[in-house]
Amino acid sequence: MSIKLISAAVLAATLSTAAFAGDMAFKVTDSYARSASANAKTGAAFITLKNMTDTDDRLIGVASPAAKRVELHTHMENDGVMKMTHVEEGFPVMAGEMIEMQRGGKHVMMMGLNGPFEQGATVPVTLTFERAGEMEVMVPVDLERQPKEGHGMKHGKGHDEGHGEGHGNGHGAKHGSASDS
């Protein structure tokens, strides 16, 4: 093989790998993070992503230096009460489709915050995809953002406010108000 042919093959392999790595495979169309209060030990990030490839993928992990533990969560109804649940298998993101994380649904849960979320700051989040690998996202903190119409949720008694300190015991949360997360 000639040097030119080898160089062309290496370049083609590099470009095809780059096209599916992290931020080139997915586009963030919206994102924000919040906590229920300045003293909250938990917070959440809500990210809308579009799979820019023609291959199905799966968001399988998440990390952030902003918290001691970071997980993918969703809400599930159990005996008429909505509870947050860790989604170990992650979230599928079909080829060309979007996944919208929002209050009362899929979200990035941050437990054991290392400091308060401050309006206007940004939170670094690493998303890990089964095929595309890692993607770094800087998520803006927006403590004033209201939930989208129809996405606030009311819960039964015995739940804690927002993504506050009580999250570790039963994933209790109260949604549907300005103190939502």
C-alpha positions as CSV (number, residue, x, y, z in Angstrom):
1,M,0.0,0.0,0.0
2,S,1.1,3.5,-0.7
3,I,1.6,6.1,2.0
4,K,-1.2,8.2,0.4
5,L,-3.6,5.2,0.5
6,I,-2.8,4.5,4.1
7,S,-3.2,8.1,5.1
8,A,-6.5,8.3,3.3
9,A,-7.7,5.1,5.1
10,V,-6.6,6.5,8.5
11,L,-8.3,9.8,7.8
12,A,-11.5,8.1,6.8
13,A,-11.5,5.9,9.9
14,T,-10.9,9.0,12.1
15,L,-13.6,11.0,10.5
16,S,-16.2,8.1,10.7
17,T,-15.4,7.7,14.4
18,A,-15.6,11.4,15.1
19,A,-19.0,11.6,13.5
20,F,-20.4,9.3,16.1
21,A,-18.5,10.5,19.2
22,G,-20.3,12.6,21.8
23,D,-21.5,16.0,20.8
24,M,-21.4,15.3,17.1
25,A,-24.0,12.4,17.5
26,F,-26.4,14.4,19.7
27,K,-27.5,18.0,19.7
28,V,-28.8,19.7,22.9
29,T,-31.8,21.8,22.0
30,D,-32.7,22.9,25.5
31,S,-31.4,22.4,29.1
32,Y,-31.6,23.7,32.6
33,A,-30.9,22.7,36.1
34,R,-32.6,23.6,39.4
35,S,-33.0,22.8,43.0
36,A,-36.0,23.4,45.3
37,S,-34.2,25.8,47.5
38,A,-30.8,27.3,48.3
39,N,-30.3,24.7,51.1
40,A,-31.4,21.7,49.0
41,K,-29.1,18.7,49.0
42,T,-30.5,17.5,45.7
43,G,-31.1,19.1,42.3
44,A,-32.1,18.0,38.8
45,A,-31.1,18.7,35.3
46,F,-33.6,18.6,32.4
47,I,-32.0,18.2,29.0
48,T,-33.6,17.9,25.5
49,L,-31.4,15.9,23.1
50,K,-31.7,15.0,19.4
51,N,-30.0,11.9,18.0
52,M,-28.4,13.3,14.9
53,T,-27.4,9.9,13.6
54,D,-29.2,7.1,11.7
55,T,-28.5,4.7,14.5
56,D,-30.5,4.0,17.7
57,D,-28.6,4.7,20.9
58,R,-29.2,4.7,24.6
59,L,-28.3,7.2,27.3
60,I,-26.8,4.8,29.9
61,G,-25.1,7.0,32.4
62,V,-24.6,10.5,33.7
63,A,-22.0,12.2,35.9
64,S,-21.3,15.7,37.3
65,P,-18.8,17.2,39.7
66,A,-21.7,19.2,41.2
67,A,-23.0,16.2,43.2
68,K,-21.8,13.1,45.1
69,R,-24.2,10.9,43.2
70,V,-25.8,11.5,39.8
71,E,-28.4,9.1,38.3
72,L,-31.0,8.9,35.5
73,H,-34.5,9.1,37.0
74,T,-38.1,9.0,35.9
75,H,-41.5,9.1,37.7
76,M,-43.6,6.0,38.1
77,E,-47.1,5.7,39.6
78,N,-47.4,3.1,42.4
79,D,-50.7,2.7,44.2
80,G,-51.9,6.1,43.0
81,V,-48.7,7.9,44.2
82,M,-46.0,9.2,41.9
83,K,-42.4,8.3,42.9
84,M,-39.1,9.1,41.4
85,T,-37.2,6.0,40.4
86,H,-33.6,5.3,39.3
87,V,-33.6,4.0,35.7
88,E,-30.6,1.7,35.6
89,E,-31.1,0.7,32.0
90,G,-31.1,4.3,30.8
91,F,-33.2,6.0,28.2
92,P,-33.4,4.9,24.5
93,V,-32.8,7.6,22.0
94,M,-34.0,6.5,18.5
95,A,-32.2,7.5,15.3
96,G,-33.2,11.0,14.3
97,E,-35.5,11.4,17.3
98,M,-35.5,13.6,20.4
99,I,-35.6,12.8,24.1
100,E,-37.1,15.4,26.3
101,M,-36.2,15.4,30.0
102,Q,-38.7,17.4,32.0
103,R,-40.3,17.8,35.4
104,G,-42.6,14.9,36.2
105,G,-40.7,12.6,33.8
106,K,-37.2,11.7,32.8
107,H,-34.4,13.8,34.3
108,V,-30.9,13.8,35.7
109,M,-31.1,13.5,39.5
110,M,-28.2,15.0,41.5
111,M,-27.9,13.9,45.1
112,G,-25.5,15.3,47.7
113,L,-24.9,18.6,46.0
114,N,-21.5,20.0,46.6
115,G,-22.9,23.5,46.8
116,P,-26.1,25.4,46.1
117,F,-27.3,25.9,42.6
118,E,-27.2,29.7,41.9
119,Q,-29.3,31.4,39.3
120,G,-27.3,32.0,36.1
121,A,-24.5,29.6,37.0
122,T,-23.8,26.5,34.9
123,V,-23.5,22.8,35.9
124,P,-21.2,20.5,34.0
125,V,-22.8,17.2,33.1
126,T,-21.3,14.2,31.3
127,L,-23.8,12.1,29.4
128,T,-22.7,8.6,28.5
129,F,-24.3,6.9,25.5
130,E,-24.1,3.2,24.7
131,R,-22.8,3.8,21.1
132,A,-21.8,7.5,20.9
133,G,-19.7,7.5,24.1
134,E,-19.4,10.6,26.3
135,M,-20.8,14.0,25.7
136,E,-20.1,17.1,27.9
137,V,-22.9,19.5,28.5
138,M,-22.9,22.8,30.4
139,V,-26.4,23.1,31.8
140,P,-27.5,26.6,32.9
141,V,-29.1,26.9,36.3
142,D,-32.6,28.4,36.1
143,L,-34.3,28.5,39.4
144,E,-37.3,30.5,38.1
145,R,-38.3,28.4,35.1
146,Q,-41.8,27.0,35.3
147,P,-42.8,23.5,34.2
148,K,-44.2,23.1,30.7
149,E,-48.0,23.1,30.6
150,G,-49.4,19.8,31.7
151,H,-46.1,18.5,33.1
152,G,-46.5,19.5,36.8
153,M,-47.6,16.6,39.0
154,K,-49.5,16.3,42.2
155,H,-48.6,13.6,44.7
156,G,-50.1,12.0,47.7
157,K,-49.3,12.9,51.2
158,G,-46.0,12.1,52.9
159,H,-43.8,13.5,50.1
160,D,-41.1,16.0,50.5
161,E,-40.8,19.3,48.7
162,G,-39.0,19.4,45.3
163,H,-35.7,17.8,45.0
164,G,-34.9,18.6,48.7
165,E,-33.1,16.7,51.4
166,G,-35.8,14.0,51.7
167,H,-35.0,12.5,48.3
168,G,-32.9,9.7,49.7
169,N,-35.8,8.2,51.6
170,G,-38.3,6.8,49.2
171,H,-37.6,9.3,46.4
172,G,-40.4,11.5,47.7
173,A,-41.1,14.7,45.7
174,K,-43.9,17.2,45.3
175,H,-44.2,18.6,41.8
176,G,-46.4,21.1,40.1
177,S,-45.5,24.4,41.8
178,A,-42.8,27.0,41.4
179,S,-40.7,25.1,43.9
180,D,-40.7,22.2,41.6
181,S,-37.6,20.5,40.3
